[in-house]
Amino acid sequence: MNDPRRLRARNFPSAQDEVEAAQPHSPYDRPGSSFRMAFADSDFLLRDELRPVRLQLELLKAELVQQEQGVDSTVVVFGSARFKSPEVAAAMLEDAVAGGDETAIRRAQQMVKNARWYEEARRFGELVTQEQDALGEPVIVATGGGPGIMEAGNRGAHEAGGRSMGMSIFLPFEEAPNPYITPELCFQFHYFAIRKMHFLMRAVALVSFPGGLGTLDELFEVLTLTQTGKIRRRPIILIGRDFWQRLIDFEVLVEHGVISPADVNLFHYAETAEEAWDAIKAAYSGDNPSLTARQLRGN
């Protein structure tokens, strides 16, 4: 009783201890039984009425893990899951030419062109990782965890010898998370809303490469929250001016009065990984008092 360590001993067993110690009791160890502890009962946790709890758990799990892993600030990379690496795109074109299908050849030729964005995203992940302290405190690359641009961003970080995060969303047709994510920082989400919230909670900058509906969804979420003041200003970089200006004519929105002229300054264009990273570093430099290193953590 004189051992001071006993003063700090647990007063109650942990939930893990209780689950491991609990023994099944016939005839209650069968489907439909309500005997299992609530937190160990997956049938109970998956009920429709438990959606608020699942939302909370999904928010909390990624938050706690990132705290434990010392992740305070991220640079988020958006972009198409369908783009391929140059070597894969070249092989697709070779196969298409061998097959002689003109439609397949044209599709493969476009994929070869789009492979430049994969390489830029890979280079961007490498640059951020190599200069992870350039903004005043460590930052890591975070992506949606899938293939294409997401894979490229994680790959660049991995090849530079650093960590990176992947926030996958479960989709029936989606591939497994790409193999370049740091395992301790590879998450799977059910709710798009919670996933997008985690994209922003630690983001000090966001870089969007060309992409489809998912990329647009993520990009416009960020722009809307910034425009309305729900989140603070941070660098938002669109890679590939020609793609974005052909896709979205922001001047039309200004002309019709549905956005303010100043709203087009919420983001900036860049063509290369180096240009995007330099813009982010400049935004947090001592020459720009509006964004300082002390503002790196997200809201």
C-alpha positions as CSV (number, residue, x, y, z in Angstrom):
1,M,0.0,0.0,0.0
2,N,3.0,2.3,0.3
3,D,3.9,2.1,-3.4
4,P,3.1,5.6,-4.8
5,R,2.5,4.0,-8.2
6,R,-0.7,2.5,-6.9
7,L,-2.1,6.0,-6.5
8,R,-2.0,6.4,-10.2
9,A,-3.3,3.0,-11.1
10,R,-6.5,2.7,-13.1
11,N,-9.7,2.9,-11.0
12,F,-11.6,0.9,-13.6
13,P,-10.6,-1.6,-16.2
14,S,-10.2,-0.4,-19.7
15,A,-12.8,-1.1,-22.3
16,Q,-10.3,-3.3,-24.1
17,D,-9.7,-5.3,-20.9
18,E,-13.4,-5.7,-20.4
19,V,-14.1,-6.9,-24.0
20,E,-11.2,-9.4,-23.8
21,A,-12.3,-10.7,-20.4
22,A,-16.0,-11.0,-21.2
23,Q,-17.0,-14.6,-21.9
24,P,-19.9,-15.7,-24.1
25,H,-22.8,-17.1,-22.2
26,S,-25.0,-19.6,-23.9
27,P,-27.8,-19.3,-24.9
28,Y,-27.1,-15.6,-25.4
29,D,-24.0,-15.9,-27.6
30,R,-26.0,-16.0,-30.9
31,P,-27.3,-13.7,-33.6
32,G,-30.0,-11.3,-32.4
33,S,-28.8,-11.4,-28.8
34,S,-28.5,-8.0,-27.0
35,F,-26.0,-9.3,-24.5
36,R,-22.8,-7.8,-26.0
37,M,-21.5,-4.6,-24.6
38,A,-22.7,-1.6,-26.6
39,F,-19.3,-0.4,-27.8
40,A,-18.3,-4.0,-28.9
41,D,-21.6,-4.6,-30.7
42,S,-21.1,-3.8,-34.4
43,D,-24.8,-4.5,-35.2
44,F,-25.8,-1.9,-32.7
45,L,-23.2,0.7,-33.9
46,L,-24.4,0.3,-37.5
47,R,-28.0,1.1,-36.8
48,D,-29.5,4.1,-38.6
49,E,-30.2,5.8,-35.3
50,L,-26.5,5.7,-34.5
51,R,-25.4,7.8,-37.4
52,P,-24.6,10.9,-35.1
53,V,-22.3,8.6,-33.1
54,R,-20.6,7.3,-36.2
55,L,-20.1,10.9,-37.5
56,Q,-18.5,11.7,-34.2
57,L,-16.3,8.6,-34.2
58,E,-15.1,9.3,-37.7
59,L,-14.1,12.8,-36.8
60,L,-12.5,11.8,-33.6
61,K,-10.4,8.8,-34.8
62,A,-8.5,10.8,-37.4
63,E,-8.1,13.7,-35.0
64,L,-6.6,11.6,-32.2
65,V,-4.3,9.7,-34.5
66,Q,-2.9,12.8,-36.1
67,Q,-2.3,14.3,-32.6
68,E,-0.5,11.1,-31.6
69,Q,1.6,11.2,-34.8
70,G,2.6,14.8,-34.3
71,V,0.8,16.1,-37.4
72,D,0.1,19.8,-36.9
73,S,0.2,21.2,-40.5
74,T,-0.5,19.8,-43.9
75,V,-0.3,20.9,-47.5
76,V,-3.3,19.3,-49.2
77,V,-3.1,18.0,-52.8
78,F,-6.3,17.5,-54.9
79,G,-6.6,16.1,-58.4
80,S,-7.9,13.4,-60.7
81,A,-7.8,9.8,-59.6
82,R,-7.8,8.8,-63.3
83,F,-4.4,10.2,-64.3
84,K,-1.6,7.7,-64.8
85,S,2.1,7.9,-64.4
86,P,4.1,8.5,-67.7
87,E,5.2,4.9,-67.8
88,V,1.7,3.5,-67.3
89,A,0.2,5.9,-69.8
90,A,2.9,5.0,-72.4
91,A,2.1,1.3,-72.0
92,M,-1.6,2.0,-72.4
93,L,-0.9,3.9,-75.7
94,E,1.2,1.0,-76.9
95,D,-1.5,-1.5,-76.2
96,A,-4.1,0.7,-77.9
97,V,-2.0,1.2,-81.0
98,A,-1.5,-2.6,-81.1
99,G,-5.2,-3.1,-80.8
100,G,-6.0,-0.7,-83.6
101,D,-9.1,0.9,-81.9
102,E,-9.1,4.6,-82.8
103,T,-11.2,5.5,-79.9
104,A,-8.9,3.7,-77.5
105,I,-5.9,5.3,-79.2
106,R,-7.3,8.8,-78.8
107,R,-8.1,8.1,-75.1
108,A,-4.6,6.8,-74.5
109,Q,-3.0,9.7,-76.3
110,Q,-4.9,12.1,-73.9
111,M,-3.8,10.0,-71.0
112,V,-0.2,10.4,-72.1
113,K,-0.7,14.2,-72.2
114,N,-2.3,14.1,-68.7
115,A,0.6,12.2,-67.3
116,R,2.5,15.5,-67.0
117,W,0.2,16.4,-64.1
118,Y,1.1,13.1,-62.4
119,E,4.8,14.1,-62.7
120,E,4.2,17.6,-61.4
121,A,2.2,16.3,-58.4
122,R,5.0,13.8,-57.7
123,R,7.5,16.5,-57.9
124,F,5.4,18.7,-55.6
125,G,5.2,16.0,-52.9
126,E,9.0,15.7,-53.2
127,L,9.6,19.4,-52.8
128,V,7.3,19.8,-49.8
129,T,8.9,16.9,-48.1
130,Q,12.5,18.0,-48.8
131,E,11.7,21.5,-47.5
132,Q,9.2,20.5,-44.8
133,D,10.4,23.2,-42.4
134,A,10.4,26.0,-45.0
135,L,7.2,27.5,-43.6
136,G,8.4,27.8,-40.1
137,E,7.3,24.5,-38.7
138,P,7.0,20.9,-40.1
139,V,4.4,20.3,-42.8
140,I,3.5,17.1,-44.5
141,V,1.6,16.3,-47.8
142,A,-2.0,15.1,-47.4
143,T,-4.0,13.6,-50.2
144,G,-7.3,11.8,-50.7
145,G,-5.4,8.5,-50.6
146,G,-6.4,7.1,-53.9
147,P,-4.7,6.6,-57.3
148,G,-3.7,9.3,-59.9
149,I,-2.7,12.7,-58.6
150,M,-3.2,11.5,-55.0
151,E,-0.8,8.6,-55.6
152,A,1.7,11.0,-57.2
153,G,1.7,13.4,-54.2
154,N,2.2,10.6,-51.7
155,R,4.8,9.0,-54.0
156,G,6.9,12.1,-54.2
157,A,6.9,12.4,-50.4
158,H,7.7,8.7,-50.0
159,E,10.6,8.9,-52.5
160,A,12.0,11.9,-50.7
161,G,12.1,9.8,-47.5
162,G,9.3,11.6,-45.6
163,R,5.8,10.9,-44.3
164,S,2.6,11.7,-46.0
165,M,-1.1,11.3,-45.2
166,G,-3.9,9.7,-47.2
167,M,-7.6,10.2,-46.5
168,S,-9.4,7.6,-48.5
169,I,-13.2,7.5,-49.0
170,F,-15.0,4.1,-49.3
171,L,-16.5,3.8,-52.8
172,P,-17.7,0.5,-54.4
173,F,-15.6,1.0,-57.5
174,E,-12.5,2.6,-55.9
175,E,-9.1,1.0,-55.7
176,A,-7.2,0.3,-52.5
177,P,-5.3,3.2,-51.0
178,N,-2.1,3.9,-53.0
179,P,1.0,2.2,-51.6
180,Y,3.0,5.3,-50.8
181,I,1.0,6.6,-47.8
182,T,2.6,6.4,-44.4
183,P,0.7,3.4,-42.8
184,E,0.0,5.2,-39.5
185,L,-1.5,8.1,-41.5
186,C,-3.7,6.1,-43.9
187,F,-7.4,6.7,-43.1
188,Q,-10.6,5.4,-44.6
189,F,-13.8,7.5,-44.3
190,H,-17.4,6.7,-44.9
191,Y,-18.7,10.3,-44.8
192,F,-17.5,12.8,-47.4
193,A,-18.3,15.7,-45.1
194,I,-16.0,14.5,-42.3
195,R,-13.3,13.7,-44.8
196,K,-13.4,17.2,-46.3
197,M,-13.4,18.7,-42.8
198,H,-10.2,16.8,-42.0
199,F,-8.6,18.1,-45.3
200,L,-9.0,21.6,-43.9
201,M,-8.4,21.3,-40.2
202,R,-4.6,21.3,-40.5
203,A,-4.2,22.7,-44.0
204,V,-1.8,25.6,-44.4
205,A,-2.2,25.5,-48.2
206,L,-4.2,23.6,-50.9
207,V,-3.0,22.7,-54.3
208,S,-5.5,21.5,-56.9
209,F,-4.4,19.8,-60.1
210,P,-6.8,19.1,-63.0
211,G,-9.5,16.8,-62.0
212,G,-13.2,15.8,-62.3
213,L,-16.3,16.1,-60.1
214,G,-14.6,15.0,-56.9
215,T,-11.8,17.5,-57.4
216,L,-14.3,20.3,-58.1
217,D,-16.4,19.3,-55.1
218,E,-13.3,19.6,-52.8
219,L,-12.0,22.8,-54.5
220,F,-15.3,24.7,-54.3
221,E,-15.8,23.6,-50.7
222,V,-12.5,25.4,-49.9
223,L,-13.4,28.5,-52.0
224,T,-16.8,28.8,-50.5
225,L,-15.6,28.5,-46.9
226,T,-12.8,31.0,-47.6
227,Q,-15.2,33.5,-49.3
228,T,-17.7,33.3,-46.5
229,G,-15.0,33.7,-43.8
230,K,-15.8,30.3,-42.2
231,I,-12.1,29.4,-42.5
232,R,-9.1,31.8,-42.7
233,R,-7.3,32.7,-45.8
234,R,-4.5,30.4,-46.9
235,P,-2.8,29.8,-50.3
236,I,-5.1,28.0,-52.8
237,I,-3.1,27.1,-56.0
238,L,-4.7,25.8,-59.2
239,I,-2.2,23.9,-61.3
240,G,-2.7,24.3,-65.1
241,R,-4.1,27.7,-66.0
242,D,-5.4,26.6,-69.4
243,F,-7.3,23.7,-67.9
244,W,-9.0,25.7,-65.2
245,Q,-9.8,28.8,-67.3
246,R,-11.4,26.6,-70.0
247,L,-13.4,24.7,-67.4
248,I,-14.5,27.7,-65.2
249,D,-14.9,31.2,-66.4
250,F,-14.8,33.1,-63.1
251,E,-15.2,36.4,-65.0
252,V,-18.7,35.3,-66.0
253,L,-19.6,35.0,-62.3
254,V,-18.2,38.5,-61.7
255,E,-20.1,39.8,-64.7
256,H,-23.4,38.4,-63.5
257,G,-22.7,39.8,-60.0
258,V,-22.9,36.4,-58.3
259,I,-19.4,36.8,-56.9
260,S,-17.4,39.9,-56.0
261,P,-14.5,41.0,-58.2
262,A,-12.2,40.4,-55.3
263,D,-13.2,36.7,-55.1
264,V,-11.0,35.9,-58.0
265,N,-8.1,36.6,-55.8
266,L,-9.0,33.8,-53.5
267,F,-6.7,31.5,-55.6
268,H,-3.7,31.7,-57.8
269,Y,-2.6,29.8,-60.9
270,A,0.7,27.9,-61.3
271,E,2.1,25.7,-64.0
272,T,4.7,23.7,-62.2
273,A,5.4,22.1,-58.8
274,E,8.2,24.6,-58.2
275,E,6.0,27.5,-59.0
276,A,3.3,26.3,-56.7
277,W,5.7,25.6,-53.8
278,D,7.4,29.0,-54.2
279,A,4.0,30.7,-54.1
280,I,3.2,29.0,-50.8
281,K,6.5,29.8,-49.3
282,A,6.2,33.4,-50.4
283,A,2.8,33.6,-48.7
284,Y,4.3,32.6,-45.4
285,S,7.5,34.6,-45.7
286,G,8.3,37.6,-43.4
287,D,7.6,39.9,-46.4
288,N,3.9,39.0,-46.2
289,P,2.5,40.0,-42.8
290,S,-0.9,38.7,-43.7
291,L,0.2,35.1,-43.3
292,T,2.8,34.3,-40.7
293,A,4.3,31.0,-39.5
294,R,2.2,31.3,-36.3
295,Q,-1.0,31.0,-38.4
296,L,0.1,27.6,-39.9
297,R,-2.4,25.5,-37.9
298,G,-5.9,25.3,-39.4
299,N,-9.1,26.2,-37.6
